[in-house]
Amino acid sequence: PVRRDGAAQHRNVGRTGALDTLLAFASATRDASVSGPMVRPRFVDAAEHGGALLIADQLRHPCLEHTVAAVAPVPNDVRLDGASGAEHAPCVLLTGANMGGKTTLLRQTAIGV
């Protein structure tokens, strides 16, 4: 018989999604010959810095490296700083041509954090 407990099903779907995400990250980091080295983010208290801060160097989208064989993807650096008088901007206005990599940059930044 099928249980009709919606809350339990919702929790199980969330847990399955979280497990799937962790397994995908583990699989991508295991194959260092394709993806290159990967590191975990380091989180710091925004109050210590005076505002929100994001520094990400050599970001790559792990899925992109598995699908594009002819050309190696170009890694991107992202620097955002919310402190007043900061060297880097607090946000990015990302523009460019179609198929120019805007969505890839956004996604790899989200994956990075």
Jmol script that loads the backbone (N, CA, C; Angstrom):
load data "model"
ATOM      1  N   PRO A   1       0.830  -1.193   0.000  1.00  0.00           N
ATOM      2  CA  PRO A   1       0.000   0.000   0.000  1.00  0.00           C
ATOM      3  C   PRO A   1       0.877   1.260   0.000  1.00  0.00           C
ATOM      4  N   VAL A   2       0.403   2.268  -0.658  1.00  0.00           N
ATOM      5  CA  VAL A   2       1.104   3.547  -0.766  1.00  0.00           C
ATOM      6  C   VAL A   2       0.639   4.463   0.360  1.00  0.00           C
ATOM      7  N   ARG A   3       1.611   5.042   1.065  1.00  0.00           N
ATOM      8  CA  ARG A   3       1.266   5.997   2.114  1.00  0.00           C
ATOM      9  C   ARG A   3       0.898   7.328   1.486  1.00  0.00           C
ATOM     10  N   ARG A   4      -0.057   7.964   2.041  1.00  0.00           N
ATOM     11  CA  ARG A   4      -0.515   9.251   1.527  1.00  0.00           C
ATOM     12  C   ARG A   4      -0.085  10.392   2.454  1.00  0.00           C
ATOM     13  N   ASP A   5       1.095  10.271   3.043  1.00  0.00           N
ATOM     14  CA  ASP A   5       1.616  11.279   3.954  1.00  0.00           C
ATOM     15  C   ASP A   5       2.445  12.275   3.145  1.00  0.00           C
ATOM     16  N   GLY A   6       1.837  13.383   2.763  1.00  0.00           N
ATOM     17  CA  GLY A   6       2.499  14.359   1.901  1.00  0.00           C
ATOM     18  C   GLY A   6       3.739  14.975   2.515  1.00  0.00           C
ATOM     19  N   ALA A   7       3.714  15.235   3.813  1.00  0.00           N
ATOM     20  CA  ALA A   7       4.865  15.856   4.479  1.00  0.00           C
ATOM     21  C   ALA A   7       6.067  14.921   4.453  1.00  0.00           C
ATOM     22  N   ALA A   8       5.827  13.635   4.700  1.00  0.00           N
ATOM     23  CA  ALA A   8       6.927  12.666   4.675  1.00  0.00           C
ATOM     24  C   ALA A   8       7.479  12.518   3.264  1.00  0.00           C
ATOM     25  N   GLN A   9       6.608  12.494   2.273  1.00  0.00           N
ATOM     26  CA  GLN A   9       7.069  12.403   0.885  1.00  0.00           C
ATOM     27  C   GLN A   9       7.887  13.637   0.508  1.00  0.00           C
ATOM     28  N   HIS A  10       7.448  14.786   0.944  1.00  0.00           N
ATOM     29  CA  HIS A  10       8.163  16.028   0.647  1.00  0.00           C
ATOM     30  C   HIS A  10       9.563  15.991   1.267  1.00  0.00           C
ATOM     31  N   ARG A  11       9.663  15.554   2.525  1.00  0.00           N
ATOM     32  CA  ARG A  11      10.968  15.434   3.186  1.00  0.00           C
ATOM     33  C   ARG A  11      11.872  14.455   2.446  1.00  0.00           C
ATOM     34  N   ASN A  12      11.306  13.319   2.034  1.00  0.00           N
ATOM     35  CA  ASN A  12      12.107  12.316   1.334  1.00  0.00           C
ATOM     36  C   ASN A  12      12.599  12.806  -0.019  1.00  0.00           C
ATOM     37  N   VAL A  13      11.781  13.557  -0.723  1.00  0.00           N
ATOM     38  CA  VAL A  13      12.210  14.125  -2.002  1.00  0.00           C
ATOM     39  C   VAL A  13      13.350  15.117  -1.771  1.00  0.00           C
ATOM     40  N   GLY A  14      13.247  15.949  -0.745  1.00  0.00           N
ATOM     41  CA  GLY A  14      14.318  16.890  -0.419  1.00  0.00           C
ATOM     42  C   GLY A  14      15.606  16.179  -0.055  1.00  0.00           C
ATOM     43  N   ARG A  15      15.499  15.127   0.738  1.00  0.00           N
ATOM     44  CA  ARG A  15      16.685  14.360   1.124  1.00  0.00           C
ATOM     45  C   ARG A  15      17.319  13.673  -0.080  1.00  0.00           C
ATOM     46  N   THR A  16      16.483  13.139  -0.960  1.00  0.00           N
ATOM     47  CA  THR A  16      17.003  12.496  -2.168  1.00  0.00           C
ATOM     48  C   THR A  16      17.718  13.517  -3.054  1.00  0.00           C
ATOM     49  N   GLY A  17      17.165  14.709  -3.177  1.00  0.00           N
ATOM     50  CA  GLY A  17      17.818  15.764  -3.961  1.00  0.00           C
ATOM     51  C   GLY A  17      19.145  16.180  -3.373  1.00  0.00           C
ATOM     52  N   ALA A  18      19.201  16.311  -2.039  1.00  0.00           N
ATOM     53  CA  ALA A  18      20.457  16.678  -1.376  1.00  0.00           C
ATOM     54  C   ALA A  18      21.502  15.590  -1.566  1.00  0.00           C
ATOM     55  N   LEU A  19      21.097  14.332  -1.445  1.00  0.00           N
ATOM     56  CA  LEU A  19      22.019  13.215  -1.653  1.00  0.00           C
ATOM     57  C   LEU A  19      22.521  13.178  -3.088  1.00  0.00           C
ATOM     58  N   ASP A  20      21.633  13.413  -4.050  1.00  0.00           N
ATOM     59  CA  ASP A  20      22.026  13.434  -5.452  1.00  0.00           C
ATOM     60  C   ASP A  20      23.046  14.535  -5.718  1.00  0.00           C
ATOM     61  N   THR A  21      22.850  15.711  -5.126  1.00  0.00           N
ATOM     62  CA  THR A  21      23.788  16.821  -5.287  1.00  0.00           C
ATOM     63  C   THR A  21      25.150  16.471  -4.711  1.00  0.00           C
ATOM     64  N   LEU A  22      25.174  15.906  -3.516  1.00  0.00           N
ATOM     65  CA  LEU A  22      26.443  15.530  -2.892  1.00  0.00           C
ATOM     66  C   LEU A  22      27.168  14.456  -3.695  1.00  0.00           C
ATOM     67  N   LEU A  23      26.428  13.489  -4.217  1.00  0.00           N
ATOM     68  CA  LEU A  23      27.051  12.451  -5.046  1.00  0.00           C
ATOM     69  C   LEU A  23      27.620  13.035  -6.341  1.00  0.00           C
ATOM     70  N   ALA A  24      26.923  14.001  -6.932  1.00  0.00           N
ATOM     71  CA  ALA A  24      27.423  14.643  -8.147  1.00  0.00           C
ATOM     72  C   ALA A  24      28.716  15.409  -7.866  1.00  0.00           C
ATOM     73  N   PHE A  25      28.766  16.132  -6.739  1.00  0.00           N
ATOM     74  CA  PHE A  25      29.992  16.839  -6.372  1.00  0.00           C
ATOM     75  C   PHE A  25      31.127  15.864  -6.109  1.00  0.00           C
ATOM     76  N   ALA A  26      30.836  14.762  -5.428  1.00  0.00           N
ATOM     77  CA  ALA A  26      31.869  13.760  -5.150  1.00  0.00           C
ATOM     78  C   ALA A  26      32.394  13.158  -6.445  1.00  0.00           C
ATOM     79  N   SER A  27      31.501  12.896  -7.377  1.00  0.00           N
ATOM     80  CA  SER A  27      31.913  12.330  -8.662  1.00  0.00           C
ATOM     81  C   SER A  27      32.788  13.312  -9.439  1.00  0.00           C
ATOM     82  N   ALA A  28      32.428  14.591  -9.427  1.00  0.00           N
ATOM     83  CA  ALA A  28      33.207  15.601 -10.155  1.00  0.00           C
ATOM     84  C   ALA A  28      34.582  15.796  -9.534  1.00  0.00           C
ATOM     85  N   THR A  29      34.682  15.749  -8.217  1.00  0.00           N
ATOM     86  CA  THR A  29      35.977  15.961  -7.578  1.00  0.00           C
ATOM     87  C   THR A  29      36.867  14.735  -7.673  1.00  0.00           C
ATOM     88  N   ARG A  30      36.267  13.562  -7.826  1.00  0.00           N
ATOM     89  CA  ARG A  30      37.059  12.330  -7.932  1.00  0.00           C
ATOM     90  C   ARG A  30      37.833  12.299  -9.251  1.00  0.00           C
ATOM     91  N   ASP A  31      37.244  12.829 -10.308  1.00  0.00           N
ATOM     92  CA  ASP A  31      37.871  12.786 -11.624  1.00  0.00           C
ATOM     93  C   ASP A  31      38.686  14.057 -11.848  1.00  0.00           C
ATOM     94  N   ALA A  32      39.794  14.207 -11.136  1.00  0.00           N
ATOM     95  CA  ALA A  32      40.617  15.418 -11.194  1.00  0.00           C
ATOM     96  C   ALA A  32      41.285  15.595 -12.543  1.00  0.00           C
ATOM     97  N   SER A  33      41.439  14.522 -13.327  1.00  0.00           N
ATOM     98  CA  SER A  33      42.076  14.656 -14.637  1.00  0.00           C
ATOM     99  C   SER A  33      41.207  15.463 -15.591  1.00  0.00           C
ATOM    100  N   VAL A  34      39.907  15.454 -15.382  1.00  0.00           N
ATOM    101  CA  VAL A  34      39.006  16.215 -16.240  1.00  0.00           C
ATOM    102  C   VAL A  34      38.672  17.555 -15.608  1.00  0.00           C
ATOM    103  N   SER A  35      38.302  17.540 -14.340  1.00  0.00           N
ATOM    104  CA  SER A  35      37.808  18.741 -13.685  1.00  0.00           C
ATOM    105  C   SER A  35      38.901  19.613 -13.100  1.00  0.00           C
ATOM    106  N   GLY A  36      40.064  19.061 -12.844  1.00  0.00           N
ATOM    107  CA  GLY A  36      41.105  19.816 -12.174  1.00  0.00           C
ATOM    108  C   GLY A  36      40.824  19.844 -10.683  1.00  0.00           C
ATOM    109  N   PRO A  37      41.689  20.465  -9.926  1.00  0.00           N
ATOM    110  CA  PRO A  37      41.506  20.475  -8.474  1.00  0.00           C
ATOM    111  C   PRO A  37      40.290  21.304  -8.067  1.00  0.00           C
ATOM    112  N   MET A  38      39.604  20.850  -7.031  1.00  0.00           N
ATOM    113  CA  MET A  38      38.458  21.581  -6.504  1.00  0.00           C
ATOM    114  C   MET A  38      38.648  21.751  -5.011  1.00  0.00           C
ATOM    115  N   VAL A  39      38.166  22.858  -4.495  1.00  0.00           N
ATOM    116  CA  VAL A  39      38.277  23.134  -3.064  1.00  0.00           C
ATOM    117  C   VAL A  39      36.914  23.533  -2.532  1.00  0.00           C
ATOM    118  N   ARG A  40      36.764  23.417  -1.217  1.00  0.00           N
ATOM    119  CA  ARG A  40      35.542  23.848  -0.561  1.00  0.00           C
ATOM    120  C   ARG A  40      35.638  25.335  -0.250  1.00  0.00           C
ATOM    121  N   PRO A  41      34.509  26.039  -0.264  1.00  0.00           N
ATOM    122  CA  PRO A  41      34.548  27.464   0.083  1.00  0.00           C
ATOM    123  C   PRO A  41      34.834  27.657   1.572  1.00  0.00           C
ATOM    124  N   ARG A  42      35.402  28.807   1.887  1.00  0.00           N
ATOM    125  CA  ARG A  42      35.640  29.188   3.281  1.00  0.00           C
ATOM    126  C   ARG A  42      34.725  30.368   3.575  1.00  0.00           C
ATOM    127  N   PHE A  43      33.882  30.216   4.576  1.00  0.00           N
ATOM    128  CA  PHE A  43      32.935  31.260   4.938  1.00  0.00           C
ATOM    129  C   PHE A  43      33.465  32.030   6.136  1.00  0.00           C
ATOM    130  N   VAL A  44      33.362  33.353   6.069  1.00  0.00           N
ATOM    131  CA  VAL A  44      33.790  34.212   7.166  1.00  0.00           C
ATOM    132  C   VAL A  44      32.616  35.106   7.558  1.00  0.00           C
ATOM    133  N   ASP A  45      32.671  35.636   8.752  1.00  0.00           N
ATOM    134  CA  ASP A  45      31.628  36.518   9.248  1.00  0.00           C
ATOM    135  C   ASP A  45      31.714  37.862   8.521  1.00  0.00           C
ATOM    136  N   ALA A  46      30.602  38.298   7.943  1.00  0.00           N
ATOM    137  CA  ALA A  46      30.585  39.561   7.204  1.00  0.00           C
ATOM    138  C   ALA A  46      30.917  40.743   8.099  1.00  0.00           C
ATOM    139  N   ALA A  47      30.587  40.645   9.389  1.00  0.00           N
ATOM    140  CA  ALA A  47      30.859  41.748  10.318  1.00  0.00           C
ATOM    141  C   ALA A  47      32.359  41.964  10.480  1.00  0.00           C
ATOM    142  N   GLU A  48      33.153  40.908  10.396  1.00  0.00           N
ATOM    143  CA  GLU A  48      34.609  41.046  10.504  1.00  0.00           C
ATOM    144  C   GLU A  48      35.183  41.837   9.343  1.00  0.00           C
ATOM    145  N   HIS A  49      34.540  41.732   8.192  1.00  0.00           N
ATOM    146  CA  HIS A  49      35.043  42.382   6.988  1.00  0.00           C
ATOM    147  C   HIS A  49      34.408  43.752   6.758  1.00  0.00           C
ATOM    148  N   GLY A  50      33.263  43.990   7.343  1.00  0.00           N
ATOM    149  CA  GLY A  50      32.570  45.251   7.128  1.00  0.00           C
ATOM    150  C   GLY A  50      31.503  45.142   6.055  1.00  0.00           C
ATOM    151  N   GLY A  51      31.232  43.969   5.586  1.00  0.00           N
ATOM    152  CA  GLY A  51      30.213  43.743   4.562  1.00  0.00           C
ATOM    153  C   GLY A  51      30.412  42.386   3.922  1.00  0.00           C
ATOM    154  N   ALA A  52      29.487  42.027   3.072  1.00  0.00           N
ATOM    155  CA  ALA A  52      29.575  40.743   2.378  1.00  0.00           C
ATOM    156  C   ALA A  52      30.768  40.738   1.424  1.00  0.00           C
ATOM    157  N   LEU A  53      31.375  39.577   1.269  1.00  0.00           N
ATOM    158  CA  LEU A  53      32.569  39.463   0.437  1.00  0.00           C
ATOM    159  C   LEU A  53      32.546  38.128  -0.290  1.00  0.00           C
ATOM    160  N   LEU A  54      32.881  38.134  -1.575  1.00  0.00           N
ATOM    161  CA  LEU A  54      33.030  36.904  -2.345  1.00  0.00           C
ATOM    162  C   LEU A  54      34.292  37.034  -3.189  1.00  0.00           C
ATOM    163  N   ILE A  55      35.224  36.136  -2.963  1.00  0.00           N
ATOM    164  CA  ILE A  55      36.423  36.063  -3.786  1.00  0.00           C
ATOM    165  C   ILE A  55      36.511  34.635  -4.303  1.00  0.00           C
ATOM    166  N   ALA A  56      36.415  34.472  -5.599  1.00  0.00           N
ATOM    167  CA  ALA A  56      36.484  33.143  -6.209  1.00  0.00           C
ATOM    168  C   ALA A  56      37.455  33.205  -7.381  1.00  0.00           C
ATOM    169  N   ASP A  57      38.489  32.388  -7.328  1.00  0.00           N
ATOM    170  CA  ASP A  57      39.497  32.355  -8.381  1.00  0.00           C
ATOM    171  C   ASP A  57      39.406  31.057  -9.170  1.00  0.00           C
ATOM    172  N   GLN A  58      39.597  31.161 -10.461  1.00  0.00           N
ATOM    173  CA  GLN A  58      39.659  30.003 -11.357  1.00  0.00           C
ATOM    174  C   GLN A  58      38.395  29.143 -11.287  1.00  0.00           C
ATOM    175  N   LEU A  59      37.220  29.781 -11.255  1.00  0.00           N
ATOM    176  CA  LEU A  59      35.965  29.038 -11.249  1.00  0.00           C
ATOM    177  C   LEU A  59      35.758  28.358 -12.596  1.00  0.00           C
ATOM    178  N   ARG A  60      35.336  27.099 -12.528  1.00  0.00           N
ATOM    179  CA  ARG A  60      34.997  26.353 -13.727  1.00  0.00           C
ATOM    180  C   ARG A  60      33.676  25.641 -13.476  1.00  0.00           C
ATOM    181  N   HIS A  61      32.883  25.490 -14.513  1.00  0.00           N
ATOM    182  CA  HIS A  61      31.626  24.757 -14.396  1.00  0.00           C
ATOM    183  C   HIS A  61      31.936  23.282 -14.625  1.00  0.00           C
ATOM    184  N   PRO A  62      31.718  22.408 -13.625  1.00  0.00           N
ATOM    185  CA  PRO A  62      32.129  21.011 -13.765  1.00  0.00           C
ATOM    186  C   PRO A  62      31.451  20.278 -14.912  1.00  0.00           C
ATOM    187  N   CYS A  63      30.198  20.589 -15.205  1.00  0.00           N
ATOM    188  CA  CYS A  63      29.505  19.900 -16.304  1.00  0.00           C
ATOM    189  C   CYS A  63      30.039  20.333 -17.660  1.00  0.00           C
ATOM    190  N   LEU A  64      30.431  21.580 -17.769  1.00  0.00           N
ATOM    191  CA  LEU A  64      30.921  22.098 -19.038  1.00  0.00           C
ATOM    192  C   LEU A  64      32.201  21.395 -19.464  1.00  0.00           C
ATOM    193  N   GLU A  65      33.038  21.063 -18.519  1.00  0.00           N
ATOM    194  CA  GLU A  65      34.301  20.415 -18.852  1.00  0.00           C
ATOM    195  C   GLU A  65      34.107  19.005 -19.380  1.00  0.00           C
ATOM    196  N   HIS A  66      32.994  18.394 -19.044  1.00  0.00           N
ATOM    197  CA  HIS A  66      32.724  17.042 -19.527  1.00  0.00           C
ATOM    198  C   HIS A  66      32.074  17.041 -20.899  1.00  0.00           C
ATOM    199  N   THR A  67      31.502  18.165 -21.322  1.00  0.00           N
ATOM    200  CA  THR A  67      30.773  18.186 -22.589  1.00  0.00           C
ATOM    201  C   THR A  67      31.535  18.844 -23.720  1.00  0.00           C
ATOM    202  N   VAL A  68      32.426  19.759 -23.440  1.00  0.00           N
ATOM    203  CA  VAL A  68      33.168  20.469 -24.473  1.00  0.00           C
ATOM    204  C   VAL A  68      34.540  19.821 -24.608  1.00  0.00           C
ATOM    205  N   ALA A  69      34.739  19.065 -25.665  1.00  0.00           N
ATOM    206  CA  ALA A  69      35.996  18.333 -25.814  1.00  0.00           C
ATOM    207  C   ALA A  69      37.005  19.079 -26.682  1.00  0.00           C
ATOM    208  N   ALA A  70      36.535  19.850 -27.645  1.00  0.00           N
ATOM    209  CA  ALA A  70      37.446  20.485 -28.601  1.00  0.00           C
ATOM    210  C   ALA A  70      38.204  21.669 -27.997  1.00  0.00           C
ATOM    211  N   VAL A  71      37.565  22.429 -27.124  1.00  0.00           N
ATOM    212  CA  VAL A  71      38.169  23.630 -26.556  1.00  0.00           C
ATOM    213  C   VAL A  71      38.085  23.553 -25.035  1.00  0.00           C
ATOM    214  N   ALA A  72      39.198  23.812 -24.374  1.00  0.00           N
ATOM    215  CA  ALA A  72      39.200  23.815 -22.908  1.00  0.00           C
ATOM    216  C   ALA A  72      38.454  25.048 -22.408  1.00  0.00           C
ATOM    217  N   PRO A  73      37.533  24.888 -21.472  1.00  0.00           N
ATOM    218  CA  PRO A  73      36.803  26.042 -20.935  1.00  0.00           C
ATOM    219  C   PRO A  73      37.751  27.007 -20.217  1.00  0.00           C
ATOM    220  N   VAL A  74      37.433  28.273 -20.292  1.00  0.00           N
ATOM    221  CA  VAL A  74      38.244  29.307 -19.656  1.00  0.00           C
ATOM    222  C   VAL A  74      37.743  29.522 -18.237  1.00  0.00           C
ATOM    223  N   PRO A  75      38.613  29.400 -17.227  1.00  0.00           N
ATOM    224  CA  PRO A  75      38.172  29.663 -15.846  1.00  0.00           C
ATOM    225  C   PRO A  75      37.955  31.163 -15.632  1.00  0.00           C
ATOM    226  N   ASN A  76      37.070  31.483 -14.697  1.00  0.00           N
ATOM    227  CA  ASN A  76      36.732  32.881 -14.410  1.00  0.00           C
ATOM    228  C   ASN A  76      37.028  33.221 -12.960  1.00  0.00           C
ATOM    229  N   ASP A  77      37.393  34.471 -12.717  1.00  0.00           N
ATOM    230  CA  ASP A  77      37.567  34.999 -11.371  1.00  0.00           C
ATOM    231  C   ASP A  77      36.383  35.916 -11.067  1.00  0.00           C
ATOM    232  N   VAL A  78      35.855  35.829  -9.852  1.00  0.00           N
ATOM    233  CA  VAL A  78      34.742  36.678  -9.423  1.00  0.00           C
ATOM    234  C   VAL A  78      35.132  37.335  -8.114  1.00  0.00           C
ATOM    235  N   ARG A  79      34.974  38.656  -8.042  1.00  0.00           N
ATOM    236  CA  ARG A  79      35.276  39.397  -6.822  1.00  0.00           C
ATOM    237  C   ARG A  79      34.141  40.381  -6.574  1.00  0.00           C
ATOM    238  N   LEU A  80      33.457  40.184  -5.446  1.00  0.00           N
ATOM    239  CA  LEU A  80      32.374  41.076  -5.026  1.00  0.00           C
ATOM    240  C   LEU A  80      32.646  41.496  -3.596  1.00  0.00           C
ATOM    241  N   ASP A  81      32.418  42.773  -3.301  1.00  0.00           N
ATOM    242  CA  ASP A  81      32.709  43.282  -1.958  1.00  0.00           C
ATOM    243  C   ASP A  81      31.647  44.286  -1.561  1.00  0.00           C
ATOM    244  N   GLY A  82      30.944  44.013  -0.463  1.00  0.00           N
ATOM    245  CA  GLY A  82      29.876  44.893  -0.003  1.00  0.00           C
ATOM    246  C   GLY A  82      30.304  45.930   1.011  1.00  0.00           C
ATOM    247  N   ALA A  83      31.585  45.955   1.380  1.00  0.00           N
ATOM    248  CA  ALA A  83      32.052  46.931   2.366  1.00  0.00           C
ATOM    249  C   ALA A  83      32.097  48.319   1.739  1.00  0.00           C
ATOM    250  N   SER A  84      31.797  49.336   2.530  1.00  0.00           N
ATOM    251  CA  SER A  84      31.839  50.694   1.993  1.00  0.00           C
ATOM    252  C   SER A  84      33.281  51.080   1.682  1.00  0.00           C
ATOM    253  N   GLY A  85      33.479  51.714   0.531  1.00  0.00           N
ATOM    254  CA  GLY A  85      34.815  52.117   0.104  1.00  0.00           C
ATOM    255  C   GLY A  85      35.688  50.956  -0.337  1.00  0.00           C
ATOM    256  N   ALA A  86      35.076  49.838  -0.681  1.00  0.00           N
ATOM    257  CA  ALA A  86      35.828  48.636  -1.042  1.00  0.00           C
ATOM    258  C   ALA A  86      36.455  48.767  -2.423  1.00  0.00           C
ATOM    259  N   GLU A  87      37.483  47.966  -2.645  1.00  0.00           N
ATOM    260  CA  GLU A  87      38.191  47.957  -3.927  1.00  0.00           C
ATOM    261  C   GLU A  87      37.337  47.341  -5.035  1.00  0.00           C
ATOM    262  N   HIS A  88      36.537  46.319  -4.702  1.00  0.00           N
ATOM    263  CA  HIS A  88      35.728  45.623  -5.697  1.00  0.00           C
ATOM    264  C   HIS A  88      34.263  46.020  -5.551  1.00  0.00           C
ATOM    265  N   ALA A  89      33.503  45.898  -6.643  1.00  0.00           N
ATOM    266  CA  ALA A  89      32.093  46.279  -6.663  1.00  0.00           C
ATOM    267  C   ALA A  89      31.240  45.324  -5.835  1.00  0.00           C
ATOM    268  N   PRO A  90      30.089  45.808  -5.308  1.00  0.00           N
ATOM    269  CA  PRO A  90      29.207  44.935  -4.537  1.00  0.00           C
ATOM    270  C   PRO A  90      28.321  44.047  -5.417  1.00  0.00           C
ATOM    271  N   CYS A  91      28.241  44.348  -6.718  1.00  0.00           N
ATOM    272  CA  CYS A  91      27.434  43.534  -7.627  1.00  0.00           C
ATOM    273  C   CYS A  91      28.040  43.611  -9.026  1.00  0.00           C
ATOM    274  N   VAL A  92      27.520  42.784  -9.923  1.00  0.00           N
ATOM    275  CA  VAL A  92      28.024  42.733 -11.296  1.00  0.00           C
ATOM    276  C   VAL A  92      26.857  42.938 -12.243  1.00  0.00           C
ATOM    277  N   LEU A  93      27.022  43.823 -13.209  1.00  0.00           N
ATOM    278  CA  LEU A  93      26.074  43.963 -14.300  1.00  0.00           C
ATOM    279  C   LEU A  93      26.674  43.197 -15.466  1.00  0.00           C
ATOM    280  N   LEU A  94      26.128  42.035 -15.740  1.00  0.00           N
ATOM    281  CA  LEU A  94      26.710  41.111 -16.703  1.00  0.00           C
ATOM    282  C   LEU A  94      25.971  41.222 -18.030  1.00  0.00           C
ATOM    283  N   THR A  95      26.666  41.687 -19.059  1.00  0.00           N
ATOM    284  CA  THR A  95      26.073  41.821 -20.385  1.00  0.00           C
ATOM    285  C   THR A  95      26.967  41.114 -21.392  1.00  0.00           C
ATOM    286  N   GLY A  96      26.436  40.912 -22.566  1.00  0.00           N
ATOM    287  CA  GLY A  96      27.239  40.297 -23.618  1.00  0.00           C
ATOM    288  C   GLY A  96      26.366  39.651 -24.672  1.00  0.00           C
ATOM    289  N   ALA A  97      27.027  39.132 -25.677  1.00  0.00           N
ATOM    290  CA  ALA A  97      26.336  38.505 -26.804  1.00  0.00           C
ATOM    291  C   ALA A  97      25.684  37.194 -26.388  1.00  0.00           C
ATOM    292  N   ASN A  98      24.718  36.767 -27.195  1.00  0.00           N
ATOM    293  CA  ASN A  98      24.126  35.456 -26.968  1.00  0.00           C
ATOM    294  C   ASN A  98      25.210  34.393 -27.037  1.00  0.00           C
ATOM    295  N   MET A  99      25.107  33.391 -26.179  1.00  0.00           N
ATOM    296  CA  MET A  99      26.071  32.287 -26.117  1.00  0.00           C
ATOM    297  C   MET A  99      27.466  32.779 -25.728  1.00  0.00           C
ATOM    298  N   GLY A 100      27.531  33.890 -24.995  1.00  0.00           N
ATOM    299  CA  GLY A 100      28.815  34.451 -24.591  1.00  0.00           C
ATOM    300  C   GLY A 100      29.313  33.976 -23.235  1.00  0.00           C
ATOM    301  N   GLY A 101      28.522  33.176 -22.517  1.00  0.00           N
ATOM    302  CA  GLY A 101      28.967  32.626 -21.256  1.00  0.00           C
ATOM    303  C   GLY A 101      28.393  33.295 -20.022  1.00  0.00           C
ATOM    304  N   LYS A 102      27.381  34.151 -20.182  1.00  0.00           N
ATOM    305  CA  LYS A 102      26.802  34.846 -19.030  1.00  0.00           C
ATOM    306  C   LYS A 102      26.159  33.859 -18.058  1.00  0.00           C
ATOM    307  N   THR A 103      25.353  32.965 -18.567  1.00  0.00           N
ATOM    308  CA  THR A 103      24.686  31.981 -17.716  1.00  0.00           C
ATOM    309  C   THR A 103      25.694  31.036 -17.089  1.00  0.00           C
ATOM    310  N   THR A 104      26.712  30.654 -17.840  1.00  0.00           N
ATOM    311  CA  THR A 104      27.742  29.763 -17.293  1.00  0.00           C
ATOM    312  C   THR A 104      28.458  30.429 -16.139  1.00  0.00           C
ATOM    313  N   LEU A 105      28.801  31.702 -16.262  1.00  0.00           N
ATOM    314  CA  LEU A 105      29.446  32.421 -15.170  1.00  0.00           C
ATOM    315  C   LEU A 105      28.555  32.468 -13.933  1.00  0.00           C
ATOM    316  N   LEU A 106      27.276  32.754 -14.139  1.00  0.00           N
ATOM    317  CA  LEU A 106      26.330  32.795 -13.025  1.00  0.00           C
ATOM    318  C   LEU A 106      26.223  31.430 -12.345  1.00  0.00           C
ATOM    319  N   ARG A 107      26.104  30.387 -13.137  1.00  0.00           N
ATOM    320  CA  ARG A 107      25.956  29.041 -12.572  1.00  0.00           C
ATOM    321  C   ARG A 107      27.235  28.575 -11.863  1.00  0.00           C
ATOM    322  N   GLN A 108      28.385  28.826 -12.475  1.00  0.00           N
ATOM    323  CA  GLN A 108      29.616  28.360 -11.814  1.00  0.00           C
ATOM    324  C   GLN A 108      29.883  29.140 -10.535  1.00  0.00           C
ATOM    325  N   THR A 109      29.451  30.396 -10.473  1.00  0.00           N
ATOM    326  CA  THR A 109      29.581  31.157  -9.224  1.00  0.00           C
ATOM    327  C   THR A 109      28.648  30.565  -8.165  1.00  0.00           C
ATOM    328  N   ALA A 110      27.430  30.226  -8.548  1.00  0.00           N
ATOM    329  CA  ALA A 110      26.491  29.619  -7.596  1.00  0.00           C
ATOM    330  C   ALA A 110      27.009  28.264  -7.121  1.00  0.00           C
ATOM    331  N   ILE A 111      27.567  27.462  -8.013  1.00  0.00           N
ATOM    332  CA  ILE A 111      28.113  26.165  -7.625  1.00  0.00           C
ATOM    333  C   ILE A 111      29.305  26.351  -6.703  1.00  0.00           C
ATOM    334  N   GLY A 112      30.086  27.395  -6.945  1.00  0.00           N
ATOM    335  CA  GLY A 112      31.276  27.650  -6.137  1.00  0.00           C
ATOM    336  C   GLY A 112      30.975  27.962  -4.685  1.00  0.00           C
ATOM    337  N   VAL A 113      29.808  28.536  -4.437  1.00  0.00           N
ATOM    338  CA  VAL A 113      29.458  28.854  -3.048  1.00  0.00           C
ATOM    339  C   VAL A 113      28.347  27.957  -2.583  1.00  0.00           C
TER     340      VAL A 113
END
end "model"
wireframe off; spacefill off
backbone 0.3
color backbone group
